[in-house]
Each structure stands twice: as C-alpha cells, then as structure tokens.
Amino acid sequence: GKPLQRRKRERERERGGIMRGSFFTTNGSTHNARFASGTTGVHKRKKMMLLVLVFVVVCLVCGTWTFRGRSAEGKNDAPFTSSSYSKRSGGKGKQTLLDSFEKEVHEHVFEPIAHGLFGGGSDDDTVSDEDDDDDSERGGEKEEEEDETIAADANADVKYREENEKAEMHDEEENQEADGYEVATMEKNAAIEREVRLEETARKASNMPKAFAIHRGNAKCANAPKEMLPRFSKQIGLRKKESKVLPAKAGYVGVSRIDGATKGTVRVRTENGPRTKKVESSANPTVKNRDEEALIACLEDLSKCQLDSENDSIRKAAWKLGGTMDAKLGKSLAGIERKKTCAIVGNGGALMAKEYGQYIDKHDVVVRINVLDNNNAKFNASLGQKATHRVLSYKMSKDVCCLQPASKHPPDNDELIYLAWFPAMRKQLISRLAKRQKRKVIEMHDAHLKSIIQSFKKMREELVRLGFGPFEDWEYMTSGMHAVLTFARSCETVDVYGFTTDSGGKEPYWFTGRKVAPRSGRTQHAWDHERMILRLLAASGVVNVCT
C-alpha cells in the first residue's frame, strides 16, 4: 500500500544520501559535496557513478555465476551456504534465495544508481541538482557582476584621471593668466609710479622757484646786520675721495625704558635700518656738468655760493640732487601751522660769540632742541627767550616726563608745544609727558619720519657721488636735524642758529661750556654728514645759516 511505498522511498533517499556523502564529501554533508564549478561538477559526478555502476555489475555477475557453479557441484564446505540451505529447504528454497538476492540487489543498488545517473532519483537529488544549477547560474552572474564592477571601476579611474588632468591644465592656464595679469599689473603700477614721480618732480621743479622767491622775499636772519652774520671760509678735507667699509647692521638697538634702566630695556629699530656690509666710496666722483662743478666749489666754501641771486645756476643744480626738493616741498607734519619765518635754535657753542637773542625772538616760530640751561638769564642775550616748540630726544623726553623732578625742566611758557620723534615707547612717553607738563605734544609719526629720513639718505648718496665723504656711520638723525627737515616743509623761511656748518672755531661743543659730545652723540649720529646736509640745504636756498 501507500505507507509501504512511502517507507520504501524514504529508505531510497537515505541510501542515496549515504552514497552521495561517501563519494563526494569528506564530512558526510550533502552541502559540502557539491562541486564549486557548477554544471561541470554534475557531469563529473555522473561519469563517476557510471564507472561505479559498471564495476558493481561486473562484480555481481561474477558473484552470481560463481555461486551457481558451486551449487551445481554440490559442495558443502561452508558451514552455512545457499546449497546447505537448499538441502534443508529443498530445491524450492534455493530458487527463492536467489530470487530474493537478485531482487534486493536490483531494488537497493541498481535503481538508486540509475536514478542518480539518469534523473530518475529522489526528490533530494533533483533539488540538489537544481541547487547546483542555481549556484552555477548565480556564480556565473556574480562573475559577470564582478567583471562589470571591475570594468566600471577601471572606467571611473580613467575618467577621474582625465578630469584631474583637465582640472590641472585649467588651473595651470588660470595660474599663467593670473601671473600674466600680476606682471602686467606690476608693470602698469611701476609705470604709474614713474609717471607720478615725474609729475611730482616736475611739480616740485616748478614750485621750487616759487618757494625760493618766497623764502628770498622774507627777512633773512631777521634782518640782522652784516656784522652779525657768519663769515664762511673754505673747509679743507671735505672731499676725501676715498673708500670706507660700513659693517653690517641688524637695524635695532636696545635702550632703557622710560622709567629708567632698572626697569629693563626695550628693543627699538634704528632710522638707518638694517643693512649688509657695504663700501661707501667717494674715490671716483661723478660730476655731470659745470653747474655741479660750481656746486662743489660752493659746498666747500659757502662764501662762493650766490645765495641771494634770483637766477643762480648753483642753486638750480642743487635742486636737481635727490632729496633737496623733498626737504622743502615734502608733506608737512600735521599739527604744525604754516608760518612765514622760523628759527631753529641748536645748542652749539657758537651762539655765545654774539648776541643773537633779539633776532631769534623776532621769528614767528622759535624751535629749540632739547632742554639744557635755557632758562638761565645769563644766556638770554645770546639765545633769546622765545620758544614755541621743543624737539626732544629720547633721553631728554624721559627726563622731562618721568625721571627728573618736574621743577627741574619747567615749560618755557604756557603755549609751548613738545615734539617727540624717538620710536621707543613713543605712545606711552607722549601720554605721560602731556599729563605731567600739561602741554600739547606732537608725535613725529612713522610716515613723516620715513619721508624725511629718505630725503636725508638721498642727499648723503648725492654728496658721496660728488666726492664728499665717506661719512661717519649713524643710527639716528640728531634732534636738530629732525627739527630742520620737519619745519622746512612748514615755514616759508627757515633760519638756523647754533648748528655747526663751518669748523675750525674755538667755541665749545655746547653753549653751556661743554667741550665734547655726549656718548649718544658719538655713537648714534654722523656729525660730518649732517654738517654737509646743512651746507647743501643752504646752497639750495632751503635754509639760511645765521651763526
């Protein structure tokens, strides 16, 4: 019946599974017995089963014939054989045993093998084959997908490289375009700057005669009589025509703080700035024309300068030198009112030679340098008493604002204005100076200092070109030179007193009687250079030398 057939199929599936496991697995599992190569594994398995079938058939045939032959000979050697069984059971038993054996072999060996080979096996075999086919198809699809992925990745890499190359080429083109634009802009700016300089030079050249005419029209040295004016003589050794090595400099110095050396030092930049080692040489002068030759003779002996002539070729030659027109026509310092006549009063001992005081006090503006013993009545006849401005060095600024008692350096009057130029702690110094002295303090800011220093350096270069110098090295201009170059831009006429222009006199270094310069004056200033600058400004008609 049906239950018997079902049990029969179950036994067939079990045996088929054991056979598949024994032939194609190492651990008895049907899943691991499948070949990874898909349909190729199925064909190999069928060929293997065919060979096994042939082997089993041959064995069975041989065994059957051997069994039948031994039965026919009637041998009874074995204790229990089919012949002995036939004897006990008769001929019928013998036939029944053979039929049963053949039936069992056919049922349990041939049919399962045939089912496995020709597709007539159990449902599990069919499912297994279908799974193998599905795995094979999925494996093929996976391989195709992997191939497509690899191809897509390769295409993406190629495309990425191409895009990068295009981007790099584009960037390079943009960089070249930007570089070209930058170069063109720089060239354009340089051309504009050249045009501006030419226009500025032309403007100054046209304005310089006007400025000189105004300067000449005002009273020279406050109309002092001729016997009060200096007598210039030829100065020996101004044109050294030699070379001098100027060492490299970092462009910074260390100075004490405004509260004194005990409070530490501060690092501050110099006006000369950093530089490498250089040689300043006047050994081979370059003189362009006869007017410059006449200018050289004027600078060596100021008495040969035609300072009062309206059409003086010497003065015009001086105007063409770098820095001279800037000294007069440069931008003025904010806070300083433009006046007609200004007296810049130094501290030179030559002031004591005559009584200049009354002439100094006639000027609209009287600028004095630092604070010495100016309030001493015994100096009034030579120095005068008027003071509208005082230009202070760093040391003097510290004394007036912070270190010395306020009573030691009182202001000259209620209208006095201080000017501070030294860069160290300048903001703090100005604040404390204004608070303590209750006076206005004007800062010589960096832009103004840069302008007058540039003029100062250019005039030095021109003097060396003409054969003067080489000069002493320097770190800062003196407070007196700061005053001259600052007020020359704001005053129509500038008269200088107490500055050394001619040497050889027996007067002391200061009007107070001091015979040598202080240490700062010996290490930070170039006195011979500033002396020649004053002589050049006098030849240019920018200042009048009154002592």
VMD Tcl script that draws the C-alpha trace (Angstrom):
set ca {
  {0.00 0.00 0.00}
  {0.91 3.64 0.15}
  {2.61 3.50 3.58}
  {4.88 0.76 2.31}
  {5.77 2.76 -0.79}
  {6.46 5.86 1.31}
  {8.81 3.93 3.62}
  {10.49 2.48 0.54}
  {11.13 5.95 -0.91}
  {12.49 7.15 2.45}
  {14.94 4.24 2.53}
  {15.99 5.03 -1.04}
  {16.60 8.68 -0.14}
  {18.62 7.67 2.92}
  {20.77 5.28 0.92}
  {21.17 7.74 -1.89}
  {22.28 10.36 0.62}
  {24.80 7.97 2.18}
  {26.18 7.12 -1.24}
  {26.47 10.79 -2.25}
  {28.09 11.59 1.06}
  {30.54 8.71 0.82}
  {31.53 9.51 -2.73}
  {31.58 13.31 -2.76}
  {32.04 14.60 0.78}
  {34.71 14.48 3.42}
  {32.46 15.17 6.40}
  {29.22 13.45 5.34}
  {27.27 16.64 4.47}
  {25.50 16.88 1.15}
  {26.01 20.66 1.01}
  {29.81 20.43 1.11}
  {29.78 17.60 -1.52}
  {28.81 19.92 -4.31}
  {31.38 20.87 -6.82}
  {32.21 24.62 -6.88}
  {32.37 24.56 -10.67}
  {28.57 24.28 -11.29}
  {27.47 22.08 -14.17}
  {30.97 20.75 -14.66}
  {30.79 19.09 -11.21}
  {27.46 17.40 -12.09}
  {28.89 15.84 -15.25}
  {31.93 14.62 -13.38}
  {29.71 13.07 -10.72}
  {27.58 11.22 -13.33}
  {30.67 9.86 -15.03}
  {31.95 8.66 -11.66}
  {28.66 6.96 -10.84}
  {28.62 5.28 -14.26}
  {32.03 3.78 -13.60}
  {30.89 2.57 -10.18}
  {27.78 1.02 -11.74}
  {29.84 -0.88 -14.28}
  {32.15 -2.09 -11.53}
  {29.25 -3.25 -9.34}
  {27.50 -5.04 -12.23}
  {30.65 -6.89 -13.13}
  {31.12 -7.93 -9.51}
  {27.52 -9.10 -9.18}
  {27.58 -11.10 -12.41}
  {30.79 -12.77 -11.43}
  {29.48 -13.49 -7.96}
  {26.21 -14.91 -9.27}
  {27.89 -17.24 -11.67}
  {30.34 -18.38 -9.04}
  {27.53 -19.02 -6.57}
  {25.52 -21.02 -9.09}
  {28.55 -23.07 -10.16}
  {29.32 -24.09 -6.60}
  {25.71 -25.05 -6.03}
  {25.72 -27.28 -9.10}
  {28.85 -29.15 -7.97}
  {27.15 -29.84 -4.61}
  {29.98 -28.64 -2.47}
  {29.13 -28.18 1.17}
  {32.38 -26.89 2.54}
  {30.90 -23.81 4.20}
  {29.00 -24.25 7.38}
  {26.20 -22.09 6.09}
  {25.70 -21.60 2.29}
  {22.91 -21.42 -0.13}
  {23.35 -25.15 -1.06}
  {23.05 -26.20 2.55}
  {20.06 -24.04 2.87}
  {18.64 -25.72 -0.30}
  {19.21 -29.08 1.12}
  {17.41 -28.18 4.34}
  {14.67 -26.39 2.43}
  {14.64 -28.31 -0.76}
  {15.04 -27.03 -4.33}
  {12.33 -24.52 -3.86}
  {14.27 -22.79 -1.07}
  {17.34 -22.46 -3.23}
  {15.44 -20.73 -6.01}
  {13.69 -18.49 -3.54}
  {17.02 -17.35 -2.03}
  {18.46 -16.41 -5.42}
  {15.39 -14.54 -6.47}
  {15.34 -12.67 -3.19}
  {19.02 -11.72 -3.51}
  {18.60 -10.51 -7.08}
  {15.53 -8.57 -6.06}
  {17.36 -6.91 -3.18}
  {20.32 -6.01 -5.40}
  {18.04 -4.62 -8.08}
  {16.00 -2.67 -5.56}
  {18.76 -1.26 -3.41}
  {21.68 -0.91 -5.86}
  {20.65 -0.69 -9.50}
  {17.64 1.52 -9.14}
  {19.32 4.18 -6.94}
  {22.32 4.30 -9.25}
  {20.09 4.50 -12.30}
  {18.06 7.29 -10.67}
  {21.25 9.20 -9.91}
  {22.60 8.87 -13.41}
  {19.51 9.44 -15.48}
  {17.48 11.89 -13.42}
  {15.13 9.36 -12.01}
  {16.48 9.70 -8.46}
  {14.82 11.01 -5.37}
  {13.42 14.45 -4.80}
  {16.52 15.39 -2.77}
  {18.75 14.59 -5.77}
  {16.56 16.69 -8.00}
  {16.61 19.56 -5.54}
  {20.35 19.14 -5.16}
  {20.87 19.28 -8.92}
  {18.60 22.29 -9.18}
  {20.55 23.94 -6.37}
  {23.77 23.16 -8.22}
  {22.33 24.67 -11.36}
  {21.11 27.72 -9.42}
  {24.50 28.06 -7.74}
  {26.17 27.75 -11.10}
  {23.91 30.41 -12.56}
  {24.38 32.65 -9.54}
  {28.15 32.04 -9.72}
  {28.12 32.98 -13.38}
  {26.00 36.04 -12.67}
  {28.31 37.00 -9.78}
  {31.34 36.63 -12.00}
  {29.65 38.75 -14.64}
  {28.75 41.33 -11.99}
  {32.34 41.33 -10.70}
  {33.64 41.74 -14.23}
  {31.21 44.59 -14.80}
  {32.24 46.18 -11.46}
  {35.94 45.91 -12.32}
  {35.30 47.38 -15.75}
  {33.22 50.19 -14.21}
  {35.95 50.92 -11.67}
  {38.57 50.98 -14.39}
  {36.43 53.35 -16.46}
  {35.86 55.51 -13.39}
  {39.61 55.65 -12.72}
  {40.31 56.62 -16.30}
  {37.60 59.26 -16.18}
  {38.91 60.55 -12.83}
  {42.44 60.83 -14.19}
  {41.19 62.57 -17.30}
  {39.16 65.03 -15.20}
  {42.16 65.64 -12.94}
  {44.39 66.27 -15.92}
  {41.82 68.66 -17.35}
  {41.50 70.40 -13.98}
  {45.28 70.67 -13.64}
  {45.55 72.05 -17.16}
  {42.77 74.51 -16.36}
  {44.47 75.51 -13.11}
  {47.77 75.91 -14.92}
  {46.11 78.10 -17.51}
  {44.45 80.14 -14.77}
  {47.77 80.44 -12.93}
  {49.52 81.55 -16.08}
  {46.74 84.00 -16.74}
  {46.93 85.26 -13.15}
  {50.72 85.52 -13.35}
  {50.43 87.40 -16.59}
  {47.84 89.70 -15.06}
  {50.01 90.22 -11.99}
  {53.06 91.01 -14.10}
  {51.02 93.35 -16.25}
  {49.59 94.99 -13.14}
  {53.04 95.39 -11.61}
  {54.37 96.87 -14.82}
  {51.36 99.16 -15.02}
  {51.79 100.22 -11.39}
  {55.50 100.77 -11.95}
  {54.72 102.90 -14.99}
  {52.15 104.85 -12.98}
  {54.67 105.33 -10.18}
  {57.24 106.56 -12.67}
  {54.71 108.98 -14.12}
  {53.73 110.13 -10.64}
  {57.37 110.64 -9.71}
  {57.98 112.53 -12.93}
  {54.90 114.64 -12.35}
  {55.91 115.16 -8.73}
  {59.41 116.10 -9.78}
  {58.05 118.44 -12.42}
  {55.64 119.94 -9.91}
  {58.38 120.42 -7.37}
  {60.71 121.82 -10.03}
  {58.07 124.37 -10.96}
  {57.23 125.08 -7.34}
  {60.81 125.28 -6.11}
  {61.49 128.67 -7.73}
  {58.26 129.94 -6.25}
  {59.22 128.64 -2.83}
  {62.64 130.20 -3.14}
  {61.16 133.50 -4.22}
  {59.01 133.50 -1.10}
  {61.99 132.46 1.01}
  {64.12 135.20 -0.50}
  {61.38 137.77 -0.07}
  {61.25 137.32 3.67}
  {63.77 138.74 6.06}
  {66.99 136.74 6.19}
  {68.16 136.06 9.74}
  {65.55 138.57 10.93}
  {67.37 141.39 9.08}
  {70.38 141.14 11.33}
  {73.18 143.48 10.37}
  {76.01 142.17 8.23}
  {78.44 142.06 11.12}
  {76.08 139.64 12.91}
  {76.12 137.18 10.02}
  {78.70 134.38 9.81}
  {81.86 134.67 7.73}
  {82.31 131.48 5.79}
  {85.70 130.14 4.75}
  {86.92 127.26 2.65}
  {86.76 123.97 4.51}
  {89.69 121.63 3.99}
  {89.24 117.89 3.72}
  {85.53 117.73 2.91}
  {86.20 115.80 -0.32}
  {88.25 112.90 0.92}
  {87.97 110.85 -2.28}
  {88.45 107.56 -0.52}
  {86.55 104.41 0.46}
  {85.21 103.28 3.80}
  {83.79 99.94 4.86}
  {80.48 100.20 6.73}
  {79.76 97.00 8.69}
  {76.54 95.05 8.53}
  {73.87 96.15 10.99}
  {70.74 94.48 12.33}
  {68.77 97.73 12.39}
  {67.87 97.52 16.09}
  {69.34 98.84 19.32}
  {68.48 98.26 22.96}
  {67.60 101.28 25.11}
  {66.40 101.67 28.67}
  {62.72 102.02 29.38}
  {61.12 105.39 30.10}
  {61.14 104.66 33.85}
  {64.89 104.09 33.87}
  {67.47 101.39 33.25}
  {66.43 99.48 36.40}
  {63.10 98.72 34.70}
  {64.82 96.87 31.88}
  {65.50 97.62 28.23}
  {63.41 97.73 25.08}
  {64.46 96.74 21.57}
  {63.83 99.50 19.03}
  {64.50 99.89 15.32}
  {67.01 102.44 14.02}
  {66.34 105.11 11.42}
  {69.26 103.93 9.30}
  {67.71 100.46 9.33}
  {69.27 97.02 8.72}
  {71.91 96.58 6.07}
  {74.57 94.22 4.86}
  {78.24 95.09 4.81}
  {78.85 97.83 2.26}
  {81.58 100.12 0.99}
  {80.92 103.86 0.79}
  {83.34 105.34 -1.68}
  {83.98 108.89 -2.90}
  {87.20 107.85 -4.63}
  {85.76 108.25 -8.12}
  {83.40 111.26 -8.13}
  {80.79 111.55 -10.86}
  {80.23 115.17 -11.88}
  {77.62 115.61 -14.60}
  {78.16 119.22 -15.75}
  {79.71 122.57 -15.00}
  {76.85 123.57 -12.74}
  {77.68 120.64 -10.47}
  {81.34 121.66 -10.52}
  {80.29 125.11 -9.36}
  {78.08 123.50 -6.72}
  {81.06 121.51 -5.40}
  {83.05 124.72 -5.04}
  {80.08 126.29 -3.24}
  {79.80 123.39 -0.79}
  {83.49 123.59 0.01}
  {83.25 127.36 0.61}
  {79.79 128.80 1.28}
  {81.09 132.28 0.60}
  {81.25 131.34 -3.10}
  {77.55 130.48 -3.24}
  {75.37 133.13 -4.86}
  {72.70 132.65 -2.21}
  {70.88 135.90 -2.94}
  {70.88 135.64 -6.73}
  {67.49 135.13 -8.36}
  {68.77 133.01 -11.28}
  {71.53 131.10 -9.57}
  {72.72 128.09 -11.60}
  {74.38 126.66 -8.48}
  {71.08 126.60 -6.60}
  {69.30 125.01 -9.55}
  {71.99 122.32 -9.72}
  {71.43 121.67 -6.02}
  {67.68 121.33 -6.59}
  {68.32 118.53 -9.07}
  {70.10 116.43 -6.46}
  {67.99 113.73 -4.85}
  {66.36 114.74 -1.59}
  {66.78 118.52 -1.72}
  {63.39 119.43 -3.18}
  {61.72 116.87 -0.89}
  {63.30 118.62 2.06}
  {61.39 121.76 1.12}
  {58.27 120.58 -0.69}
  {57.51 117.31 1.09}
  {54.29 116.81 3.05}
  {54.28 118.82 6.26}
  {53.69 117.31 9.68}
  {50.13 117.52 10.97}
  {49.71 119.85 13.91}
  {52.31 122.38 12.80}
  {50.89 125.65 11.48}
  {52.43 127.20 8.39}
  {54.30 130.38 9.27}
  {56.45 132.90 7.43}
  {59.68 132.84 9.45}
  {61.01 130.06 11.69}
  {64.20 129.99 13.74}
  {65.68 126.56 14.54}
  {67.97 127.12 17.53}
  {70.55 124.47 18.28}
  {72.83 124.23 21.26}
  {76.19 124.95 19.60}
  {78.83 126.93 21.41}
  {78.94 129.44 18.50}
  {75.79 131.03 19.93}
  {77.90 132.62 22.66}
  {80.01 134.51 20.12}
  {77.42 137.26 19.61}
  {74.12 138.46 20.96}
  {71.68 136.74 18.61}
  {68.83 136.69 21.14}
  {66.92 139.74 19.92}
  {66.95 138.49 16.31}
  {65.91 134.99 17.28}
  {62.90 136.30 19.19}
  {61.66 138.21 16.09}
  {60.71 135.00 14.27}
  {57.13 133.78 14.13}
  {58.18 130.33 15.30}
  {61.18 129.56 17.50}
  {62.06 125.87 17.72}
  {64.56 124.84 20.40}
  {66.32 121.48 20.71}
  {66.03 119.50 23.94}
  {66.22 121.25 27.32}
  {69.54 122.46 28.65}
  {70.05 125.51 30.85}
  {67.85 127.66 28.66}
  {66.07 129.47 31.48}
  {69.31 130.85 32.84}
  {69.18 134.60 32.45}
  {72.88 134.82 31.58}
  {72.15 133.15 28.20}
  {69.20 135.36 27.21}
  {71.28 137.84 25.24}
  {72.78 135.10 23.04}
  {69.88 132.64 22.87}
  {66.81 134.80 23.31}
  {63.80 133.86 25.41}
  {61.06 132.98 22.94}
  {60.16 129.32 22.45}
  {57.11 127.96 20.62}
  {58.30 124.36 20.18}
  {60.85 122.00 21.70}
  {62.03 118.87 19.88}
  {63.08 116.29 22.45}
  {65.45 113.36 22.14}
  {64.63 110.08 23.87}
  {66.87 110.76 26.84}
  {65.53 114.29 27.31}
  {61.94 113.07 26.87}
  {62.46 110.56 29.70}
  {63.94 113.26 31.94}
  {61.10 115.71 31.31}
  {58.24 113.20 31.53}
  {59.35 110.68 34.08}
  {62.81 110.59 35.64}
  {63.68 114.13 36.76}
  {61.55 116.29 39.05}
  {59.02 118.40 37.18}
  {60.56 121.55 38.61}
  {63.93 120.87 37.00}
  {62.67 121.29 33.40}
  {59.60 123.54 33.56}
  {57.94 124.61 30.28}
  {59.19 127.88 28.80}
  {55.67 129.32 28.64}
  {52.02 128.33 28.58}
  {51.93 127.95 24.77}
  {54.96 125.67 24.42}
  {54.48 122.55 22.27}
  {56.68 119.47 22.59}
  {57.62 117.21 19.66}
  {58.72 113.59 20.22}
  {60.36 111.53 17.48}
  {62.24 108.62 19.06}
  {60.39 105.35 18.31}
  {60.95 103.58 21.66}
  {57.75 103.57 23.75}
  {56.69 106.76 21.96}
  {52.97 106.48 22.68}
  {53.48 105.95 26.42}
  {56.08 108.70 26.56}
  {53.79 111.23 24.84}
  {50.90 110.35 27.12}
  {52.93 110.77 30.29}
  {54.67 113.91 29.01}
  {51.35 115.61 28.20}
  {49.85 114.58 31.52}
  {52.79 115.74 33.61}
  {53.63 119.01 31.82}
  {50.02 119.76 30.81}
  {51.18 120.75 27.36}
  {50.40 119.68 23.81}
  {52.73 117.01 22.43}
  {53.04 116.39 18.68}
  {54.18 112.97 17.55}
  {56.55 112.68 14.63}
  {54.80 109.58 13.33}
  {56.38 106.84 11.25}
  {55.14 108.09 7.86}
  {56.63 111.53 8.44}
  {59.89 110.10 9.75}
  {60.15 107.77 6.77}
  {59.78 110.72 4.39}
  {62.42 112.96 5.97}
  {64.83 110.04 6.50}
  {64.53 109.12 2.84}
  {65.39 112.69 1.91}
  {68.33 112.60 4.34}
  {69.70 109.36 2.81}
  {69.32 110.59 -0.78}
  {71.27 113.76 -0.04}
  {74.04 111.65 1.51}
  {74.25 109.50 -1.63}
  {74.44 112.58 -3.86}
  {77.18 114.12 -1.74}
  {79.24 110.92 -1.92}
  {78.73 110.85 -5.70}
  {80.17 114.37 -5.89}
  {83.25 113.24 -3.95}
  {82.35 114.27 -0.39}
  {82.82 111.83 2.44}
  {82.82 108.96 3.09}
  {80.97 109.93 6.24}
  {80.60 108.53 9.71}
  {78.16 105.71 10.26}
  {74.90 106.52 12.02}
  {71.82 105.06 13.69}
  {69.58 108.12 14.11}
  {69.49 111.69 12.89}
  {70.01 114.26 15.64}
  {67.03 116.02 17.18}
  {68.30 119.19 15.47}
  {68.18 117.56 12.02}
  {64.66 116.28 12.77}
  {63.65 119.85 13.54}
  {65.25 121.32 10.39}
  {63.75 118.76 7.97}
  {60.33 118.98 9.67}
  {59.93 122.75 9.84}
  {61.50 123.37 6.41}
  {58.25 121.96 4.98}
  {56.02 124.23 7.04}
  {57.89 127.51 7.12}
  {58.44 129.91 4.24}
  {61.85 130.87 5.58}
  {64.00 128.81 7.93}
  {66.94 130.39 9.76}
  {69.26 128.07 11.67}
  {71.26 129.13 14.75}
  {73.70 127.18 16.84}
  {74.45 124.48 14.21}
  {77.98 123.65 13.12}
  {78.46 124.32 9.43}
  {81.99 125.70 9.36}
  {84.62 124.08 11.57}
  {87.85 125.46 12.95}
  {86.39 127.74 15.57}
  {87.45 127.57 19.18}
  {83.92 127.68 20.59}
  {82.81 124.87 22.97}
  {80.59 121.96 21.90}
  {77.54 123.38 23.75}
  {76.73 126.92 24.69}
  {76.82 125.77 28.32}
  {80.59 125.28 28.00}
  {80.72 121.51 27.46}
  {83.61 120.72 25.15}
  {82.80 117.15 23.94}
  {79.69 115.48 22.68}
  {77.79 113.09 24.95}
  {78.19 109.36 24.43}
  {74.96 109.03 22.44}
  {76.18 111.76 20.10}
  {79.42 109.90 19.48}
  {77.84 106.51 18.70}
  {74.49 107.22 17.08}
  {74.92 110.36 14.94}
  {77.01 111.22 11.88}
  {78.05 114.81 12.60}
  {80.15 115.28 9.46}
  {77.23 114.02 7.38}
  {74.72 116.40 8.99}
  {77.15 119.27 8.61}
  {77.29 118.67 4.84}
  {73.50 118.33 4.69}
  {73.14 121.80 6.23}
  {75.62 123.24 3.74}
  {73.70 121.61 0.85}
  {70.37 122.98 2.16}
  {71.96 126.42 2.41}
  {73.20 126.16 -1.20}
  {69.70 125.06 -2.25}
  {68.06 128.09 -0.64}
  {66.10 125.91 1.80}
  {67.68 127.36 4.95}
  {69.72 130.37 5.94}
  {72.76 129.77 8.14}
  {72.78 132.59 10.69}
  {75.67 131.61 13.01}
}
mol new
graphics top color blue
foreach p $ca { graphics top sphere $p radius 0.5 }
foreach p [lrange $ca 0 end-1] q [lrange $ca 1 end] { graphics top cylinder $p $q radius 0.2 }
display resetview
